[in-house]
Amino acid sequence: MVVKVYGPDYACPKRVIVCLIEKEIEFETVHVDGFKGEHKEPEYLKLQPFGLLPVIQDGDYILYESRAILRYYAEKYKNQGTDLYGKTIEERGVVEQWLEVEAHNFNPPVYNLVINILVYPLAGLPSDPKVIEESKEKLGKVLDIYEERLSKTKYLAGDFFSLADLSHLPFGHYLLNSMGIENLVRERKHVSAWWDDISNRPSWKKVLELYKFPM
Amino acid sequence: MVVKVYGPDYACPKRVIVCLIEKEIEFETVHVDGFKGEHKEPEYLKLQPFGLLPVIQDGDYILYESRAILRYYAEKYKNQGTDLYGKTIEERGVVEQWLEVEAHNFNPPVYNLVINILVYPLAGLPSDPKVIEESKEKLGKVLDIYEERLSKTKYLAGDFFSLADLSHLPFGHYLLNSMGIENLVRERKHVSAWWDDISNRPSWKKVLELYKFPM
């Protein structure tokens, strides 16, 4: 059964797609135009009642929340493609820890920066310089902890690439390429090397080749 | 090995403790006084570099982020105590989905309400009535979707109690008991019945008996 992924132009669906490529799972994508509000239309809300991207359809099975989808496929196809959960339950626990850190510590300031530096200007809305400064400061402190961690292990959860690293790719891409603040990463030697490593994986290059970011 | 849980008076560590009780895992707690800033002291930061609660120590194994700890123990002791992940990989995927919904849709508005209605007044800081109103409105829309879901299944992930329900307990407790806004739940028949069901589990009653909320 081919997995259908909705909204491939946006960041959170790309998190799912790069995982499907790593796991060698066949998929197809369904375009959803967020700027036209297609994710708030009744047909879409039947699949994802919160009106958020992505959602996947795998036969009769429907699942949303990008990081839940990552976990589902990493577990279901544990022995196919890249093992993204580590070898032991203890390694998997550490993968879960850093996946939560990505969601709760890394993503919120980067998201605020994306909204204020990229999205608002595009929509003709004013950016909030105070939010931008505070988010840069918060992110800097988070990346200091990443720097310390990545000075000891090659990847976040240990010496193996995992869901925890993979989950940083879409918003990391904005951070490094579109906002003029890549110094936040480049000033930190180990974070910078880690980013070059994970963003040069064939899976992520394939995602960027197949699906453009809308900005 | 007895699991050590840091910071049992606070909400996120309670999420871990109720899980340990459900899984029949022996634990002890270490008091951390957040009002004195003990979670920002160097000894604590060695365990949890972001200075957040909780962290657990299980022999040499140290893990933080409450929902990562839930997942670790639900997996490690799959066949001990309450099964919190469902029977199949597909059920587990839906547990993951609603655990993410709790983290990203339910928790943020409730957290803002707790901060503005309970914490700021206690700290002598001004609350923001606009944030309170916006958070109530956001939460109401989220609970409308819960109401729809819970009209079809007894619990969030299906007809079995899971990590997804359990994870709502600590902030749900604030919402229902300390803020004068329990109508948000009580006006929704199925959400209200669901709350009564999960909050009357012996595990959660035990948590409330053992560890007071600081407010």
Interface residues (C-beta under 8 A of the other chain):
Chain A: P49 F50 Y61 L63 Y64 E65 R67 A68 I69 R71 Y72 E75 K76 I89 E90 R92 G93 V94 E96 Q97 L99 E100 V101 A103 H104 N105 V142 I145 E148 R149
Chain B: P49 F50 Y61 L63 Y64 E65 R67 A68 I69 R71 Y72 E75 K76 I89 E90 R92 G93 V94 E96 Q97 L99 E100 V101 A103 H104 N105 V142 I145 E148 R149
